[in-house]
Amino acid sequence: MARRSLPIPPPLEGNDELITAVITVGWIIALIVVLLLHGHLAPADRWWTWVTVTGAGIGLFGLAFVPWLKRSRRRSAQRHAGRRADSRS
């Protein structure tokens, strides 16, 4: 008995800006919590402060970078489509 193959669904697209913003807010909340509990942390565990600062910093960079990347990809796709149309003519 032959197996029926189903068509492969297209990949799901997420809202990159929203995902980046939610993760960044999570890191900022974690930073606030760590700063509030800073006095209760053992000196050996204070490195968590820098982990959350780094996470928030990378998230803020991502908030600026993701829209730039999307615009760049859109322009590249338009240029590529223009070259295709020119080559077909």
Distance bins in CASP14 RR format, pairs under 12 A and 6 or more apart:
PFRMAT RR
TARGET T0000
AUTHOR 0000-0000-0000
RMODE 2
METHOD distances of the structure
MODEL  1
13 19 0 0 0 0 0 1 0 0 0 0 0
13 70 0 0 0 0 0 1 0 0 0 0 0
14 20 0 0 0 0 0 1 0 0 0 0 0
14 22 0 0 0 0 0 1 0 0 0 0 0
14 66 0 0 0 0 0 1 0 0 0 0 0
14 70 0 0 0 0 0 1 0 0 0 0 0
15 21 0 0 0 0 1 0 0 0 0 0 0
15 22 0 0 0 0 1 0 0 0 0 0 0
15 66 0 0 0 0 1 0 0 0 0 0 0
15 67 0 0 0 0 0 1 0 0 0 0 0
15 70 0 0 0 0 0 1 0 0 0 0 0
16 22 0 0 0 0 0 1 0 0 0 0 0
16 23 0 0 0 0 0 1 0 0 0 0 0
16 62 0 0 0 0 1 0 0 0 0 0 0
16 63 0 0 0 0 0 1 0 0 0 0 0
16 65 0 0 0 0 1 0 0 0 0 0 0
16 66 1 0 1 0 0 0 0 0 0 0 0
16 67 0 0 0 0 1 0 0 0 0 0 0
16 68 0 0 0 0 0 1 0 0 0 0 0
16 69 0 0 0 0 1 0 0 0 0 0 0
16 70 1 0 0 1 0 0 0 0 0 0 0
16 73 0 0 0 0 0 1 0 0 0 0 0
17 23 0 0 0 0 0 1 0 0 0 0 0
17 24 0 0 0 0 0 1 0 0 0 0 0
17 59 0 0 0 0 0 1 0 0 0 0 0
17 62 0 0 0 0 1 0 0 0 0 0 0
17 63 1 0 0 1 0 0 0 0 0 0 0
17 64 0 0 0 0 0 1 0 0 0 0 0
17 65 0 0 0 0 0 1 0 0 0 0 0
17 66 1 0 1 0 0 0 0 0 0 0 0
17 67 1 0 0 1 0 0 0 0 0 0 0
17 68 0 0 0 0 0 1 0 0 0 0 0
17 69 0 0 0 0 0 1 0 0 0 0 0
17 70 0 0 0 0 1 0 0 0 0 0 0
17 71 0 0 0 0 0 1 0 0 0 0 0
18 24 0 0 0 0 0 1 0 0 0 0 0
18 25 0 0 0 0 0 1 0 0 0 0 0
18 63 0 0 0 0 0 1 0 0 0 0 0
18 66 0 0 0 0 1 0 0 0 0 0 0
18 67 0 0 0 0 0 1 0 0 0 0 0
19 25 0 0 0 0 0 1 0 0 0 0 0
19 26 0 0 0 0 0 1 0 0 0 0 0
19 59 0 0 0 0 0 1 0 0 0 0 0
19 62 0 0 0 0 0 1 0 0 0 0 0
19 63 0 0 0 0 0 1 0 0 0 0 0
19 66 0 0 0 0 1 0 0 0 0 0 0
20 26 0 0 0 0 0 1 0 0 0 0 0
20 27 0 0 0 0 0 1 0 0 0 0 0
20 55 0 0 0 0 0 1 0 0 0 0 0
20 56 0 0 0 0 0 1 0 0 0 0 0
20 57 0 0 0 0 0 1 0 0 0 0 0
20 58 0 0 0 0 1 0 0 0 0 0 0
20 59 1 0 0 1 0 0 0 0 0 0 0
20 60 0 0 0 0 1 0 0 0 0 0 0
20 61 0 0 0 0 1 0 0 0 0 0 0
20 62 1 0 1 0 0 0 0 0 0 0 0
20 63 1 0 1 0 0 0 0 0 0 0 0
20 64 0 0 0 0 1 0 0 0 0 0 0
20 65 0 0 0 0 1 0 0 0 0 0 0
20 66 1 0 1 0 0 0 0 0 0 0 0
20 67 0 0 0 0 1 0 0 0 0 0 0
20 69 0 0 0 0 0 1 0 0 0 0 0
20 70 0 0 0 0 0 1 0 0 0 0 0
21 27 0 0 0 0 0 1 0 0 0 0 0
21 28 0 0 0 0 0 1 0 0 0 0 0
21 56 0 0 0 0 0 1 0 0 0 0 0
21 59 0 0 0 0 1 0 0 0 0 0 0
21 60 0 0 0 0 0 1 0 0 0 0 0
21 62 0 0 0 0 1 0 0 0 0 0 0
21 63 1 0 0 1 0 0 0 0 0 0 0
21 64 0 0 0 0 0 1 0 0 0 0 0
21 66 0 0 0 0 1 0 0 0 0 0 0
21 67 0 0 0 0 0 1 0 0 0 0 0
22 28 0 0 0 0 0 1 0 0 0 0 0
22 29 0 0 0 0 0 1 0 0 0 0 0
22 59 0 0 0 0 0 1 0 0 0 0 0
22 63 0 0 0 0 0 1 0 0 0 0 0
23 29 0 0 0 0 0 1 0 0 0 0 0
23 30 0 0 0 0 0 1 0 0 0 0 0
23 55 0 0 0 0 1 0 0 0 0 0 0
23 56 0 0 0 0 1 0 0 0 0 0 0
23 57 0 0 0 0 0 1 0 0 0 0 0
23 58 0 0 0 0 1 0 0 0 0 0 0
23 59 1 0 0 1 0 0 0 0 0 0 0
23 60 0 0 0 0 0 1 0 0 0 0 0
23 61 0 0 0 0 0 1 0 0 0 0 0
23 62 0 0 0 0 1 0 0 0 0 0 0
23 63 0 0 0 0 1 0 0 0 0 0 0
23 66 0 0 0 0 0 1 0 0 0 0 0
24 30 0 0 0 0 0 1 0 0 0 0 0
24 31 0 0 0 0 0 1 0 0 0 0 0
24 52 0 0 0 0 0 1 0 0 0 0 0
24 54 0 0 0 0 0 1 0 0 0 0 0
24 55 1 0 0 1 0 0 0 0 0 0 0
24 56 1 0 0 1 0 0 0 0 0 0 0
24 57 1 0 0 1 0 0 0 0 0 0 0
24 58 0 0 0 0 1 0 0 0 0 0 0
24 59 1 0 1 0 0 0 0 0 0 0 0
24 60 1 0 0 1 0 0 0 0 0 0 0
24 61 0 0 0 0 1 0 0 0 0 0 0
24 62 1 0 0 1 0 0 0 0 0 0 0
24 63 1 0 0 1 0 0 0 0 0 0 0
24 64 0 0 0 0 0 1 0 0 0 0 0
24 65 0 0 0 0 0 1 0 0 0 0 0
24 66 0 0 0 0 0 1 0 0 0 0 0
25 31 0 0 0 0 0 1 0 0 0 0 0
25 32 0 0 0 0 0 1 0 0 0 0 0
25 55 0 0 0 0 0 1 0 0 0 0 0
25 56 0 0 0 0 1 0 0 0 0 0 0
25 59 0 0 0 0 1 0 0 0 0 0 0
25 60 0 0 0 0 0 1 0 0 0 0 0
25 63 0 0 0 0 0 1 0 0 0 0 0
26 32 0 0 0 0 1 0 0 0 0 0 0
26 33 0 0 0 0 1 0 0 0 0 0 0
26 34 0 0 0 0 0 1 0 0 0 0 0
26 52 0 0 0 0 1 0 0 0 0 0 0
26 55 0 0 0 0 1 0 0 0 0 0 0
26 56 0 0 0 0 1 0 0 0 0 0 0
26 57 0 0 0 0 0 1 0 0 0 0 0
26 59 0 0 0 0 1 0 0 0 0 0 0
27 33 0 0 0 0 0 1 0 0 0 0 0
27 34 0 0 0 0 0 1 0 0 0 0 0
27 48 0 0 0 0 0 1 0 0 0 0 0
27 49 0 0 0 0 0 1 0 0 0 0 0
27 50 0 0 0 0 0 1 0 0 0 0 0
27 51 0 0 0 0 1 0 0 0 0 0 0
27 52 1 0 1 0 0 0 0 0 0 0 0
27 53 0 0 0 0 1 0 0 0 0 0 0
27 54 0 0 0 0 1 0 0 0 0 0 0
27 55 1 0 1 0 0 0 0 0 0 0 0
27 56 1 0 1 0 0 0 0 0 0 0 0
27 57 1 0 0 1 0 0 0 0 0 0 0
27 58 1 0 0 1 0 0 0 0 0 0 0
27 59 1 0 0 1 0 0 0 0 0 0 0
27 60 0 0 0 0 1 0 0 0 0 0 0
27 61 0 0 0 0 0 1 0 0 0 0 0
27 62 0 0 0 0 0 1 0 0 0 0 0
27 63 0 0 0 0 0 1 0 0 0 0 0
28 34 0 0 0 0 0 1 0 0 0 0 0
28 35 0 0 0 0 0 1 0 0 0 0 0
28 52 0 0 0 0 1 0 0 0 0 0 0
28 53 0 0 0 0 1 0 0 0 0 0 0
28 55 0 0 0 0 1 0 0 0 0 0 0
28 56 1 0 1 0 0 0 0 0 0 0 0
28 57 0 0 0 0 1 0 0 0 0 0 0
28 58 0 0 0 0 0 1 0 0 0 0 0
28 59 0 0 0 0 1 0 0 0 0 0 0
28 60 0 0 0 0 1 0 0 0 0 0 0
28 63 0 0 0 0 0 1 0 0 0 0 0
29 35 0 0 0 0 0 1 0 0 0 0 0
29 36 0 0 0 0 0 1 0 0 0 0 0
29 52 0 0 0 0 1 0 0 0 0 0 0
29 55 0 0 0 0 0 1 0 0 0 0 0
29 56 0 0 0 0 1 0 0 0 0 0 0
30 36 0 0 0 0 0 1 0 0 0 0 0
30 37 0 0 0 0 0 1 0 0 0 0 0
30 48 0 0 0 0 1 0 0 0 0 0 0
30 49 0 0 0 0 1 0 0 0 0 0 0
30 50 0 0 0 0 0 1 0 0 0 0 0
30 51 0 0 0 0 1 0 0 0 0 0 0
30 52 1 0 1 0 0 0 0 0 0 0 0
30 53 0 0 0 0 1 0 0 0 0 0 0
30 54 0 0 0 0 0 1 0 0 0 0 0
30 55 0 0 0 0 1 0 0 0 0 0 0
30 56 0 0 0 0 1 0 0 0 0 0 0
30 59 0 0 0 0 0 1 0 0 0 0 0
31 37 0 0 0 0 0 1 0 0 0 0 0
31 38 0 0 0 0 0 1 0 0 0 0 0
31 48 0 0 0 0 1 0 0 0 0 0 0
31 49 1 0 0 1 0 0 0 0 0 0 0
31 50 0 0 0 0 1 0 0 0 0 0 0
31 51 0 0 0 0 1 0 0 0 0 0 0
31 52 1 1 0 0 0 0 0 0 0 0 0
31 53 1 0 0 1 0 0 0 0 0 0 0
31 54 0 0 0 0 1 0 0 0 0 0 0
31 55 0 0 0 0 1 0 0 0 0 0 0
31 56 1 0 1 0 0 0 0 0 0 0 0
31 57 0 0 0 0 1 0 0 0 0 0 0
31 59 0 0 0 0 0 1 0 0 0 0 0
31 60 0 0 0 0 0 1 0 0 0 0 0
32 38 0 0 0 0 0 1 0 0 0 0 0
32 49 0 0 0 0 0 1 0 0 0 0 0
32 52 0 0 0 0 1 0 0 0 0 0 0
32 53 0 0 0 0 0 1 0 0 0 0 0
32 56 0 0 0 0 1 0 0 0 0 0 0
33 40 0 0 0 0 0 1 0 0 0 0 0
33 41 0 0 0 0 0 1 0 0 0 0 0
33 48 0 0 0 0 1 0 0 0 0 0 0
33 49 0 0 0 0 0 1 0 0 0 0 0
33 52 0 0 0 0 1 0 0 0 0 0 0
34 40 0 0 0 0 0 1 0 0 0 0 0
34 41 1 0 0 1 0 0 0 0 0 0 0
34 45 0 0 0 0 1 0 0 0 0 0 0
34 46 0 0 0 0 1 0 0 0 0 0 0
34 47 0 0 0 0 0 1 0 0 0 0 0
34 48 1 0 1 0 0 0 0 0 0 0 0
34 49 1 0 1 0 0 0 0 0 0 0 0
34 50 0 0 0 0 1 0 0 0 0 0 0
34 51 0 0 0 0 1 0 0 0 0 0 0
34 52 1 0 1 0 0 0 0 0 0 0 0
34 53 0 0 0 0 1 0 0 0 0 0 0
34 54 0 0 0 0 0 1 0 0 0 0 0
34 55 0 0 0 0 0 1 0 0 0 0 0
34 56 0 0 0 0 0 1 0 0 0 0 0
35 41 0 0 0 0 0 1 0 0 0 0 0
35 46 0 0 0 0 0 1 0 0 0 0 0
35 48 0 0 0 0 0 1 0 0 0 0 0
35 49 1 0 0 1 0 0 0 0 0 0 0
35 50 0 0 0 0 0 1 0 0 0 0 0
35 52 0 0 0 0 1 0 0 0 0 0 0
35 53 0 0 0 0 1 0 0 0 0 0 0
35 56 0 0 0 0 0 1 0 0 0 0 0
36 49 0 0 0 0 0 1 0 0 0 0 0
36 52 0 0 0 0 0 1 0 0 0 0 0
37 45 0 0 0 0 1 0 0 0 0 0 0
37 46 0 0 0 0 0 1 0 0 0 0 0
37 48 0 0 0 0 1 0 0 0 0 0 0
37 49 0 0 0 0 1 0 0 0 0 0 0
37 52 0 0 0 0 0 1 0 0 0 0 0
38 45 0 0 0 0 1 0 0 0 0 0 0
38 46 1 0 0 1 0 0 0 0 0 0 0
38 47 0 0 0 0 0 1 0 0 0 0 0
38 48 0 0 0 0 1 0 0 0 0 0 0
38 49 1 0 0 1 0 0 0 0 0 0 0
38 50 0 0 0 0 0 1 0 0 0 0 0
38 52 0 0 0 0 0 1 0 0 0 0 0
39 45 0 0 0 0 0 1 0 0 0 0 0
39 46 0 0 0 0 1 0 0 0 0 0 0
39 48 0 0 0 0 0 1 0 0 0 0 0
39 49 0 0 0 0 0 1 0 0 0 0 0
40 46 0 0 0 0 0 1 0 0 0 0 0
40 48 0 0 0 0 0 1 0 0 0 0 0
41 47 0 0 0 0 1 0 0 0 0 0 0
41 48 1 0 0 1 0 0 0 0 0 0 0
41 49 0 0 0 0 1 0 0 0 0 0 0
41 50 0 0 0 0 0 1 0 0 0 0 0
41 51 0 0 0 0 0 1 0 0 0 0 0
41 52 0 0 0 0 0 1 0 0 0 0 0
42 48 0 0 0 0 0 1 0 0 0 0 0
43 49 0 0 0 0 0 1 0 0 0 0 0
45 51 0 0 0 0 0 1 0 0 0 0 0
46 52 0 0 0 0 0 1 0 0 0 0 0
46 53 0 0 0 0 0 1 0 0 0 0 0
47 53 0 0 0 0 0 1 0 0 0 0 0
47 54 0 0 0 0 0 1 0 0 0 0 0
48 54 0 0 0 0 0 1 0 0 0 0 0
48 55 0 0 0 0 0 1 0 0 0 0 0
49 55 0 0 0 0 0 1 0 0 0 0 0
49 56 0 0 0 0 0 1 0 0 0 0 0
50 56 0 0 0 0 0 1 0 0 0 0 0
50 57 0 0 0 0 0 1 0 0 0 0 0
51 57 0 0 0 0 0 1 0 0 0 0 0
51 58 0 0 0 0 0 1 0 0 0 0 0
52 58 0 0 0 0 0 1 0 0 0 0 0
52 59 0 0 0 0 0 1 0 0 0 0 0
53 59 0 0 0 0 0 1 0 0 0 0 0
53 60 0 0 0 0 0 1 0 0 0 0 0
54 60 0 0 0 0 0 1 0 0 0 0 0
54 61 0 0 0 0 0 1 0 0 0 0 0
55 61 0 0 0 0 1 0 0 0 0 0 0
55 62 0 0 0 0 0 1 0 0 0 0 0
56 62 0 0 0 0 0 1 0 0 0 0 0
56 63 0 0 0 0 0 1 0 0 0 0 0
57 63 0 0 0 0 1 0 0 0 0 0 0
57 64 0 0 0 0 0 1 0 0 0 0 0
57 65 0 0 0 0 0 1 0 0 0 0 0
58 64 0 0 0 0 0 1 0 0 0 0 0
58 65 0 0 0 0 1 0 0 0 0 0 0
58 66 0 0 0 0 0 1 0 0 0 0 0
59 65 0 0 0 0 1 0 0 0 0 0 0
59 66 0 0 0 0 1 0 0 0 0 0 0
60 66 0 0 0 0 0 1 0 0 0 0 0
61 67 0 0 0 0 0 1 0 0 0 0 0
61 68 0 0 0 0 0 1 0 0 0 0 0
61 69 0 0 0 0 0 1 0 0 0 0 0
62 68 0 0 0 0 1 0 0 0 0 0 0
62 69 0 0 0 0 1 0 0 0 0 0 0
62 70 0 0 0 0 0 1 0 0 0 0 0
63 69 0 0 0 0 0 1 0 0 0 0 0
64 70 0 0 0 0 0 1 0 0 0 0 0
64 71 0 0 0 0 0 1 0 0 0 0 0
65 71 0 0 0 0 0 1 0 0 0 0 0
65 72 0 0 0 0 0 1 0 0 0 0 0
66 72 0 0 0 0 0 1 0 0 0 0 0
66 73 0 0 0 0 0 1 0 0 0 0 0
67 73 0 0 0 0 0 1 0 0 0 0 0
67 74 0 0 0 0 0 1 0 0 0 0 0
68 74 0 0 0 0 0 1 0 0 0 0 0
68 75 0 0 0 0 0 1 0 0 0 0 0
69 75 0 0 0 0 0 1 0 0 0 0 0
69 76 0 0 0 0 0 1 0 0 0 0 0
70 76 0 0 0 0 0 1 0 0 0 0 0
70 77 0 0 0 0 0 1 0 0 0 0 0
71 77 0 0 0 0 0 1 0 0 0 0 0
71 78 0 0 0 0 0 1 0 0 0 0 0
72 78 0 0 0 0 0 1 0 0 0 0 0
72 79 0 0 0 0 0 1 0 0 0 0 0
73 79 0 0 0 0 0 1 0 0 0 0 0
73 80 0 0 0 0 0 1 0 0 0 0 0
74 80 0 0 0 0 0 1 0 0 0 0 0
74 81 0 0 0 0 0 1 0 0 0 0 0
75 81 0 0 0 0 0 1 0 0 0 0 0
75 82 0 0 0 0 0 1 0 0 0 0 0
76 82 0 0 0 0 0 1 0 0 0 0 0
76 83 0 0 0 0 0 1 0 0 0 0 0
77 83 0 0 0 0 0 1 0 0 0 0 0
77 84 0 0 0 0 0 1 0 0 0 0 0
78 84 0 0 0 0 0 1 0 0 0 0 0
78 85 0 0 0 0 0 1 0 0 0 0 0
79 85 0 0 0 0 0 1 0 0 0 0 0
79 86 0 0 0 0 0 1 0 0 0 0 0
80 86 0 0 0 0 0 1 0 0 0 0 0
80 87 0 0 0 0 0 1 0 0 0 0 0
81 87 0 0 0 0 0 1 0 0 0 0 0
81 88 0 0 0 0 0 1 0 0 0 0 0
82 88 0 0 0 0 1 0 0 0 0 0 0
82 89 0 0 0 0 0 1 0 0 0 0 0
83 89 0 0 0 0 0 1 0 0 0 0 0
END
